[in-house]
Amino acid sequence: MSQENFSLETYDLKAVKHEIHIFQRKLAGLRKDGSTKVLNLEEEIGIIRDDKLVSKAEKKEKISELKGQIKEARGVKKGYKDEEKALVAEAKSYLHENLDPYYVAKKAEYKKLKAEEIVKYKQEVAACKEEFKTTYEEAKKPLEGETPDQTKTRLNVLKRTHSSRLFELKLNHKKRLSDIKTEVHEIYLDKVRYLNSFNDDKLLLNEKLAANFERYVYRFNIKDFLLKNGLYIVMIIFFIVCGLLAPSMDKGVFFDPQFKNIFEILNQASPRIFLALGVAGLILLAGTDLSIGRMVGLASVITCMFLVPRVNTMPIFGQYLDLTGIPGGVRVILALVTTIFFTTLFSSVAGFFSAKFKMHPFISTMGTQLIIFGLTAVVTEQKNTGVIDMGLKNAIAGKIFHNTFPLLLIYAIICIIVVSFIWNKTKFGKNMYAVGGNPEAASVSGISVFWVTMGVFIMAGILYGFGGFFEAVRGGNGKFDTGTGFETDAIAACVVGGISFSGGVGKISGAVFGAIVFTAMTYVLTFLGIDPYYQFILRGAVIIIAVTLDCLKYLKKK
């Protein structure tokens, strides 16, 4: 049925659905002793394996028998493969020819009804306002024996009633629009259900992509989209504009053909991604971490102490260490392990006080921040470690593929995958969201708030260790005050990325994107030669805007 010849008045939806059901019955009958039987037998095997009342010997015997039946059913399935393929192709062809035109026509009708509904709503609002205006003017006249305060109260009641009527009209308008939209969307959902049944309870890749796109369009709301992604859009436009302005400002070409600047941004952002993902877990618990910068300073001192190619210029308790006799690979492992040990230790201390005594992480991490800073300064006598071995630096944090692709980015990608798995695929990750959303309810449901909190702090300490190690290698030297200000960048990255300070809300992708955005913003502004103090102003404004958007989302949700 072509779209040009289609008419909603003559279209028989009931007959089309009847024909589709015939195809479904034919396929079900064809698959009865094949794929359907295989599925049922596999479910039966699963039930037997979970049955604790059946002995192991009986289980083995029954499962062996069922596996034999599965083998037989798969043979039947193979026998009707060509017939099934032809029938599925015929069913899909009929579906597309007869349901697609109906869907397109209903979408066109929806647009027409939507336009009419908007006009109707505007007329209702205008009539309501006109009626209120007339009523209000008459109500202004004081009634006999009425005091001014009573008149004012009566007028206020009238205003509130008018506001309620307007709100009710708006709600009814939205409901009518939603009903029309849902009616059209249900047609597409029927199509997806039919395709799913034709494909034996699974969608092909192109069908799944089309269904996901349709779902996105159905749920799309421009206000919600801008509220959620407005800052990202503005920042992307900002980077593009700055990049295009660079040549006219005699600063060189930013978007070069080899993407060297883009890769350099990703290289600088990679260690910060570790830090952002570390503090993201704490923010998810409605906390924060002020010790990140000092963790980086501690990590840089430990890392560079092991990796300098000569006697250290930085004393450790007054002793100038010479570790050059240890093989380079061993020194790298020792540097990484020692760094992670100390960052995890200090993070665990802060976590213990927060988990055990309900101390806010702002206070506990502020305490560890001062302790780390003081200890590092005292132990190293505030001296520099010297420059690390260039061979080791290039091996750990160099670039590959014609000296363009940074190795640090590979480590960051691995970190993203691992942390994403922990957050989204493990029981611990689910408990993190539960504790962050409502610790009291989580505790009542049997979740150990203490150990979840400790686990998040320990995970943060490990990530700080990796991030500090890679930042030290990338920078090439270390000092007790290295990493100053890193805590604000890491926290800001999470906030910009949509991880809510109210707790229980946020995604890994948000923290990663936020870390890249802040690194890119600093890099671009430096590339253009903008004064660092102006950069602070812009970064502060971005943080405030990001938190404001977060608060708006929270208020809207309430």
C-alpha positions as CSV (number, residue, x, y, z in Angstrom):
1,M,0.0,0.0,0.0
2,S,1.7,3.2,-1.1
3,Q,1.5,6.4,1.0
4,E,0.0,8.4,-1.9
5,N,-3.0,6.1,-2.1
6,F,-3.4,5.7,1.7
7,S,-6.5,7.0,3.5
8,L,-7.2,6.8,7.2
9,E,-11.0,6.7,6.5
10,T,-10.8,3.5,4.4
11,Y,-7.9,1.9,6.3
12,D,-8.9,-1.3,8.1
13,L,-6.5,-1.7,11.1
14,K,-8.4,-4.7,12.5
15,A,-8.0,-6.6,9.2
16,V,-4.2,-5.8,9.1
17,K,-3.7,-7.0,12.7
18,H,-5.7,-10.2,11.9
19,E,-3.4,-10.9,9.0
20,I,-0.3,-10.2,11.1
21,H,-1.6,-12.6,13.8
22,I,-2.0,-15.3,11.1
23,F,1.8,-14.9,10.3
24,Q,2.5,-15.1,14.0
25,R,0.5,-18.3,14.4
26,K,2.2,-19.9,11.4
27,L,5.7,-19.0,12.8
28,A,4.7,-20.3,16.2
29,G,3.6,-23.6,14.8
30,L,6.7,-23.9,12.7
31,R,8.9,-23.2,15.7
32,K,7.0,-25.3,18.2
33,D,9.2,-28.4,18.0
34,G,12.4,-26.4,17.2
35,S,13.5,-23.1,18.7
36,T,10.6,-22.8,21.1
37,K,11.2,-26.3,22.4
38,V,15.0,-25.5,22.8
39,L,14.1,-22.4,24.9
40,N,11.7,-24.3,27.1
41,L,14.1,-27.2,27.7
42,E,16.9,-24.7,28.6
43,E,14.7,-23.0,31.1
44,E,13.8,-26.5,32.5
45,I,17.5,-27.3,32.9
46,G,18.0,-24.0,34.8
47,I,15.1,-24.9,37.2
48,I,16.6,-28.4,37.8
49,R,20.0,-26.9,38.6
50,D,18.5,-24.6,41.2
51,D,16.3,-27.3,42.8
52,K,18.0,-28.2,46.1
53,L,15.6,-31.1,46.8
54,V,17.0,-33.1,43.9
55,S,20.2,-35.1,44.3
56,K,23.2,-34.5,42.1
57,A,22.8,-37.9,40.5
58,E,19.2,-37.2,39.6
59,K,20.1,-33.8,38.3
60,K,22.8,-35.2,36.1
61,E,20.5,-37.8,34.7
62,K,17.6,-35.4,34.0
63,I,19.9,-32.7,32.5
64,S,21.5,-35.3,30.3
65,E,18.1,-36.4,29.0
66,L,17.0,-32.8,28.4
67,K,20.2,-32.0,26.5
68,G,19.5,-35.0,24.2
69,Q,16.0,-33.5,23.5
70,I,17.7,-30.1,22.9
71,K,20.0,-31.6,20.4
72,E,17.0,-33.2,18.6
73,A,15.0,-29.9,18.7
74,R,18.0,-28.1,17.2
75,G,18.0,-30.6,14.4
76,V,14.3,-29.9,13.8
77,K,15.0,-26.1,13.8
78,K,17.7,-26.6,11.2
79,G,15.3,-28.5,9.0
80,Y,12.8,-25.6,8.7
81,K,15.4,-22.8,8.6
82,D,14.7,-21.9,4.9
83,E,11.0,-22.1,5.3
84,E,11.1,-19.9,8.4
85,K,13.3,-17.4,6.7
86,A,10.9,-17.1,3.8
87,L,7.9,-16.8,6.1
88,V,9.6,-14.1,8.2
89,A,10.5,-12.1,5.1
90,E,6.9,-12.3,3.9
91,A,5.6,-11.3,7.3
92,K,7.9,-8.3,7.5
93,S,7.1,-7.2,4.0
94,Y,3.4,-7.3,4.8
95,L,4.0,-5.4,8.0
96,H,6.0,-2.6,6.3
97,E,3.5,-2.3,3.5
98,N,0.4,-2.1,5.6
99,L,1.4,-0.7,9.0
100,D,4.1,1.9,8.0
101,P,1.6,4.0,5.9
102,Y,-0.9,4.0,8.8
103,Y,1.9,5.2,11.2
104,V,3.0,8.0,8.8
105,A,-0.6,9.1,8.4
106,K,-1.2,9.1,12.1
107,K,1.9,11.2,12.7
108,A,0.6,13.7,10.2
109,E,-2.7,13.7,11.9
110,Y,-0.9,14.2,15.3
111,K,0.8,17.4,14.0
112,K,-2.6,18.7,12.8
113,L,-4.3,17.9,16.1
114,K,-1.4,19.3,18.1
115,A,-1.7,22.6,16.2
116,E,-5.4,22.7,16.9
117,E,-4.9,21.8,20.5
118,I,-2.4,24.7,20.9
119,V,-4.9,27.2,19.4
120,K,-7.7,25.8,21.6
121,Y,-5.5,26.2,24.7
122,K,-4.5,29.7,23.9
123,Q,-8.2,30.6,23.4
124,E,-9.1,29.0,26.8
125,V,-6.3,30.9,28.5
126,A,-7.3,34.2,26.9
127,A,-11.0,33.7,27.9
128,C,-10.0,32.8,31.4
129,K,-7.8,35.9,31.7
130,E,-10.5,38.1,30.3
131,E,-13.1,36.7,32.7
132,F,-10.8,37.2,35.6
133,K,-10.0,40.8,34.5
134,T,-13.7,41.6,34.5
135,T,-14.5,39.8,37.7
136,Y,-11.5,41.4,39.5
137,E,-12.4,44.9,38.5
138,E,-15.9,44.4,39.9
139,A,-14.5,42.7,43.0
140,K,-12.3,45.8,43.8
141,K,-15.4,47.6,45.0
142,P,-15.6,47.1,48.7
143,L,-18.7,45.3,49.9
144,E,-21.0,46.8,52.5
145,G,-19.4,46.7,55.9
146,E,-16.2,45.2,54.6
147,T,-12.8,46.4,56.0
148,P,-9.8,47.1,53.7
149,D,-8.1,44.0,55.0
150,Q,-11.1,41.9,54.2
151,T,-11.2,43.3,50.7
152,K,-7.5,42.6,50.2
153,T,-8.0,39.0,51.5
154,R,-11.0,38.5,49.1
155,L,-9.0,39.8,46.2
156,N,-6.1,37.5,47.0
157,V,-8.4,34.5,47.1
158,L,-9.7,35.5,43.7
159,K,-6.1,35.7,42.4
160,R,-5.2,32.3,43.8
161,T,-8.4,30.8,42.3
162,H,-7.5,32.4,38.9
163,S,-3.9,31.0,39.1
164,S,-5.3,27.5,40.0
165,R,-7.6,27.7,36.9
166,L,-4.7,28.6,34.7
167,F,-2.6,25.8,36.1
168,E,-5.5,23.3,35.6
169,L,-5.9,24.5,32.0
170,K,-2.1,23.9,31.4
171,L,-2.2,20.5,33.0
172,N,-5.3,19.5,30.8
173,H,-3.5,20.9,27.7
174,K,-0.4,18.9,28.4
175,K,-2.4,15.7,29.1
176,R,-4.3,16.1,25.8
177,L,-1.1,16.6,23.9
178,S,0.4,13.6,25.7
179,D,-2.6,11.4,24.9
180,I,-2.4,12.2,21.2
181,K,1.3,11.6,21.1
182,T,1.1,8.4,23.0
183,E,-1.6,7.1,20.6
184,V,0.8,7.5,17.7
185,H,3.7,6.1,19.6
186,E,1.7,2.9,20.5
187,I,1.4,2.2,16.8
188,Y,5.2,2.1,16.5
189,L,5.4,0.0,19.7
190,D,3.0,-2.5,18.1
191,K,5.3,-2.7,15.1
192,V,8.3,-3.4,17.3
193,R,6.4,-6.1,19.1
194,Y,5.4,-7.7,15.8
195,L,9.0,-7.6,14.5
196,N,10.2,-9.0,17.8
197,S,7.8,-12.0,17.4
198,F,8.8,-12.5,13.8
199,N,12.5,-12.6,14.8
200,D,11.9,-15.2,17.6
201,D,12.0,-12.7,20.5
202,K,14.9,-10.5,19.3
203,L,15.3,-7.5,17.1
204,L,17.9,-7.1,14.4
205,L,20.5,-4.4,14.8
206,N,18.9,-2.0,12.3
207,E,15.5,-2.6,13.9
208,K,16.9,-2.0,17.4
209,L,18.5,1.2,16.4
210,A,15.3,2.5,14.7
211,A,13.3,1.6,17.9
212,N,15.8,3.4,20.1
213,F,15.7,6.5,17.9
214,E,11.9,6.4,17.9
215,R,11.9,6.1,21.7
216,Y,14.3,9.0,22.0
217,V,12.2,11.2,19.8
218,Y,9.0,10.3,21.7
219,R,10.6,11.2,25.1
220,F,12.5,14.3,23.8
221,N,11.7,17.5,25.5
222,I,13.6,20.7,24.5
223,K,13.6,22.2,27.9
224,D,14.8,19.1,29.6
225,F,17.5,18.6,26.9
226,L,18.8,22.2,27.3
227,L,18.7,21.9,31.1
228,K,20.7,18.7,31.0
229,N,23.1,19.5,28.1
230,G,23.0,23.3,27.8
231,L,26.4,23.8,29.5
232,Y,28.0,21.1,27.3
233,I,26.7,22.7,24.1
234,V,27.9,26.2,25.2
235,M,31.4,24.8,26.1
236,I,31.7,22.9,22.7
237,I,30.7,26.1,20.9
238,F,33.2,28.0,23.0
239,F,36.0,25.6,22.0
240,I,35.1,25.8,18.3
241,V,35.0,29.6,18.3
242,C,38.3,29.9,20.2
243,G,39.9,27.5,17.8
244,L,38.6,29.5,14.8
245,L,39.8,32.8,16.3
246,A,43.3,31.5,17.0
247,P,44.8,32.2,13.5
248,S,43.3,35.8,13.4
249,M,45.0,36.4,16.8
250,D,48.3,35.2,15.4
251,K,48.3,32.3,17.9
252,G,48.7,29.6,15.2
253,V,46.3,26.9,14.0
254,F,44.5,25.1,16.8
255,F,42.6,22.6,14.7
256,D,45.6,21.2,12.8
257,P,45.3,18.2,10.4
258,Q,47.1,15.9,12.8
259,F,44.9,16.9,15.8
260,K,48.0,17.5,17.9
261,N,46.3,20.0,20.1
262,I,43.3,17.7,20.6
263,F,45.6,14.8,21.6
264,E,47.6,17.0,23.9
265,I,44.3,18.0,25.6
266,L,43.5,14.4,26.1
267,N,47.0,13.7,27.3
268,Q,46.7,16.3,30.0
269,A,43.2,15.3,30.9
270,S,44.0,11.6,31.3
271,P,45.5,11.8,34.8
272,R,42.7,14.1,35.8
273,I,40.1,11.6,34.7
274,F,41.5,9.2,37.4
275,L,41.1,12.0,40.0
276,A,37.6,13.0,38.8
277,L,36.4,9.4,38.9
278,G,37.9,9.0,42.4
279,V,36.0,12.0,43.8
280,A,32.9,11.2,41.8
281,G,32.2,8.3,44.1
282,L,32.3,10.5,47.1
283,I,30.1,13.1,45.5
284,L,27.7,10.3,44.7
285,L,27.5,9.8,48.5
286,A,26.7,13.5,48.9
287,G,30.3,14.1,50.0
288,T,33.4,15.7,48.6
289,D,37.2,15.5,48.9
290,L,39.5,18.4,49.6
291,S,42.7,16.3,49.7
292,I,43.1,15.5,46.0
293,G,45.7,18.2,45.3
294,R,47.8,17.0,48.2
295,M,47.4,13.4,47.2
296,V,48.8,14.4,43.8
297,G,51.7,16.2,45.5
298,L,52.4,13.1,47.7
299,A,52.2,10.9,44.6
300,S,54.6,13.1,42.6
301,V,57.2,13.1,45.4
302,I,57.1,9.3,45.8
303,T,57.0,8.6,42.0
304,C,59.8,11.0,41.1
305,M,61.9,9.8,44.0
306,F,62.0,6.3,42.5
307,L,62.4,7.4,38.9
308,V,65.1,10.1,38.9
309,P,68.2,8.8,37.0
310,R,70.7,10.0,39.6
311,V,71.0,10.7,43.4
312,N,67.9,12.5,44.6
313,T,68.2,16.2,45.0
314,M,65.3,15.9,47.5
315,P,66.1,14.5,51.0
316,I,63.9,12.0,52.7
317,F,64.3,12.7,56.5
318,G,67.6,14.3,55.6
319,Q,68.9,11.3,53.5
320,Y,69.6,11.7,49.8
321,L,68.6,8.4,48.3
322,D,70.4,6.8,45.3
323,L,68.0,4.2,43.7
324,T,69.8,4.0,40.4
325,G,71.1,0.5,41.2
326,I,67.5,-0.9,40.9
327,P,66.3,-1.9,37.4
328,G,64.1,0.6,35.8
329,G,61.0,-1.7,35.5
330,V,61.3,-2.6,39.2
331,R,61.5,1.1,40.2
332,V,58.4,1.9,38.2
333,I,56.5,-0.9,40.0
334,L,57.8,0.2,43.3
335,A,56.8,3.8,42.6
336,L,53.3,2.9,41.6
337,V,52.7,0.4,44.4
338,T,54.1,2.8,47.1
339,T,52.1,5.7,45.7
340,I,48.8,3.8,45.7
341,F,49.6,2.4,49.2
342,F,50.0,5.9,50.8
343,T,47.1,7.6,48.9
344,T,44.8,4.7,49.8
345,L,46.0,4.8,53.4
346,F,45.2,8.5,53.8
347,S,41.9,8.2,51.9
348,S,40.9,5.3,54.2
349,V,41.7,7.3,57.3
350,A,39.3,10.1,56.1
351,G,36.8,7.4,55.1
352,F,36.9,5.8,58.5
353,F,36.0,9.0,60.3
354,S,33.2,9.8,57.8
355,A,31.8,6.3,57.9
356,K,32.1,5.6,61.6
357,F,31.4,9.0,63.2
358,K,29.2,10.4,60.4
359,M,31.7,13.2,59.9
360,H,31.1,15.1,56.7
361,P,33.9,14.3,54.1
362,F,34.5,18.0,53.8
363,I,35.9,18.0,57.3
364,S,37.7,14.6,57.3
365,T,39.4,15.2,53.9
366,M,40.3,18.7,55.0
367,G,42.1,17.2,57.9
368,T,44.0,14.6,55.8
369,Q,44.8,17.4,53.3
370,L,46.6,19.4,56.0
371,I,48.4,16.3,57.4
372,I,49.6,15.2,53.9
373,F,50.8,18.7,53.0
374,G,52.6,19.1,56.3
375,L,54.2,15.7,56.3
376,T,55.3,15.9,52.7
377,A,56.9,19.4,53.3
378,V,58.7,18.3,56.5
379,V,60.0,15.0,55.1
380,T,61.3,16.5,51.8
381,E,62.5,19.8,53.4
382,Q,60.4,21.5,50.6
383,K,62.9,20.6,47.9
384,N,62.4,19.3,44.3
385,T,63.1,15.7,43.4
386,G,64.8,16.6,40.1
387,V,63.8,15.5,36.6
388,I,62.8,11.8,36.1
389,D,64.5,9.5,33.7
390,M,63.4,10.4,30.1
391,G,63.5,6.8,29.0
392,L,61.1,5.7,31.7
393,K,58.9,8.8,31.1
394,N,58.6,8.0,27.4
395,A,57.9,4.3,28.1
396,I,55.1,5.2,30.5
397,A,53.6,8.4,29.3
398,G,55.0,8.8,25.8
399,K,53.1,8.9,22.5
400,I,52.6,6.2,19.8
401,F,51.4,6.2,16.2
402,H,53.8,8.7,14.8
403,N,54.2,10.4,18.1
404,T,50.6,11.6,18.2
405,F,48.5,9.2,20.3
406,P,49.2,9.5,24.1
407,L,49.7,6.3,26.1
408,L,48.1,8.0,29.1
409,L,44.8,8.1,27.2
410,I,44.9,4.3,26.9
411,Y,45.3,4.0,30.7
412,A,42.4,6.4,31.2
413,I,40.2,4.4,28.9
414,I,41.0,1.2,30.8
415,C,40.2,3.1,34.0
416,I,36.8,4.3,32.6
417,I,35.9,0.8,31.6
418,V,36.8,-0.7,35.0
419,V,35.1,2.0,37.1
420,S,32.0,1.9,34.8
421,F,31.8,-1.8,35.4
422,I,32.0,-1.3,39.2
423,W,29.4,1.4,39.2
424,N,26.9,-0.2,36.9
425,K,27.4,-4.0,37.0
426,T,28.3,-4.9,40.6
427,K,26.3,-5.1,43.8
428,F,28.7,-2.6,45.3
429,G,27.9,-0.1,42.6
430,K,24.2,-0.4,43.1
431,N,24.7,0.0,46.9
432,M,26.7,3.2,46.2
433,Y,23.6,4.7,44.5
434,A,21.3,3.5,47.2
435,V,23.5,5.0,50.0
436,G,24.0,8.2,48.1
437,G,20.2,8.6,47.5
438,N,19.0,7.7,51.0
439,P,21.5,6.2,53.5
440,E,18.8,5.6,56.1
441,A,16.6,3.7,53.7
442,A,19.7,1.8,52.4
443,S,20.6,0.8,56.0
444,V,17.0,-0.4,56.7
445,S,17.2,-2.6,53.5
446,G,20.3,-4.4,54.8
447,I,23.0,-2.4,53.1
448,S,26.1,-1.7,55.3
449,V,26.5,2.0,54.9
450,F,29.8,1.9,56.8
451,W,31.4,-0.6,54.4
452,V,30.0,1.1,51.3
453,T,31.4,4.4,52.5
454,M,34.8,2.8,53.3
455,G,34.8,1.1,49.9
456,V,34.2,4.3,48.1
457,F,37.0,6.1,49.9
458,I,39.4,3.1,49.3
459,M,38.5,3.1,45.6
460,A,39.1,6.9,45.5
461,G,42.5,6.4,47.1
462,I,43.5,3.8,44.5
463,L,42.4,6.1,41.7
464,Y,44.2,9.1,43.2
465,G,47.3,6.9,43.4
466,F,47.1,6.1,39.7
467,G,46.2,9.6,38.7
468,G,49.0,11.1,40.8
469,F,51.5,8.6,39.4
470,F,50.6,9.4,35.8
471,E,50.6,13.1,36.4
472,A,54.0,13.0,38.0
473,V,55.4,11.0,35.1
474,R,53.8,13.4,32.6
475,G,55.1,16.4,34.4
476,G,58.6,14.9,34.8
477,N,59.4,16.1,38.4
478,G,57.9,16.4,41.8
479,K,57.6,18.7,44.8
480,F,55.5,18.8,47.9
481,D,53.2,21.5,46.5
482,T,52.6,19.8,43.2
483,G,48.9,19.4,42.5
484,T,47.8,22.6,44.1
485,G,44.2,23.4,42.9
486,F,43.7,19.9,41.5
487,E,40.9,19.2,44.0
488,T,38.8,22.1,42.6
489,D,39.3,20.9,39.0
490,A,38.3,17.3,39.9
491,I,35.2,18.4,41.9
492,A,34.2,20.9,39.2
493,A,34.6,18.2,36.5
494,C,32.1,16.1,38.3
495,V,29.7,18.9,38.9
496,V,29.9,20.0,35.2
497,G,29.4,16.4,34.3
498,G,26.1,16.2,36.1
499,I,27.1,14.3,39.3
500,S,24.7,15.8,41.8
501,F,25.9,17.0,45.2
502,S,22.5,16.0,46.5
503,G,23.7,12.4,46.2
504,G,22.6,9.3,44.4
505,V,22.6,10.9,40.9
506,G,25.4,10.8,38.3
507,K,27.2,8.8,35.5
508,I,30.8,7.9,34.8
509,S,30.5,9.6,31.4
510,G,29.7,12.9,33.1
511,A,32.8,12.9,35.2
512,V,35.0,12.0,32.2
513,F,33.4,14.7,30.0
514,G,33.8,17.2,32.8
515,A,37.5,16.5,33.3
516,I,38.1,16.8,29.5
517,V,36.1,20.1,29.4
518,F,38.0,21.7,32.2
519,T,41.4,20.6,30.8
520,A,40.4,21.8,27.3
521,M,39.2,25.1,28.6
522,T,42.5,25.8,30.4
523,Y,44.5,24.6,27.4
524,V,42.5,26.7,24.8
525,L,42.7,29.9,26.9
526,T,46.5,29.4,27.5
527,F,46.9,28.7,23.7
528,L,45.2,32.1,23.0
529,G,47.4,33.8,25.6
530,I,44.6,34.7,28.0
531,D,45.7,36.0,31.4
532,P,45.6,33.2,34.0
533,Y,43.6,35.3,36.3
534,Y,40.9,35.8,33.7
535,Q,40.9,32.0,33.3
536,F,40.1,31.7,37.0
537,I,37.1,34.0,36.5
538,L,35.8,31.9,33.7
539,R,36.3,28.6,35.5
540,G,34.5,30.0,38.5
541,A,31.6,31.1,36.4
542,V,31.3,27.7,34.8
543,I,31.2,26.0,38.2
544,I,28.5,28.3,39.4
545,I,26.4,27.8,36.3
546,A,26.9,24.0,36.5
547,V,25.8,23.9,40.1
548,T,22.8,26.2,39.3
549,L,21.7,23.8,36.6
550,D,22.1,20.9,39.0
551,C,19.9,22.7,41.6
552,L,17.3,23.5,38.9
553,K,17.1,19.8,38.0
554,Y,16.8,18.8,41.6
555,L,14.0,21.4,42.3
556,K,12.2,20.3,39.1
557,K,12.4,16.7,40.3
558,K,11.0,17.6,43.7
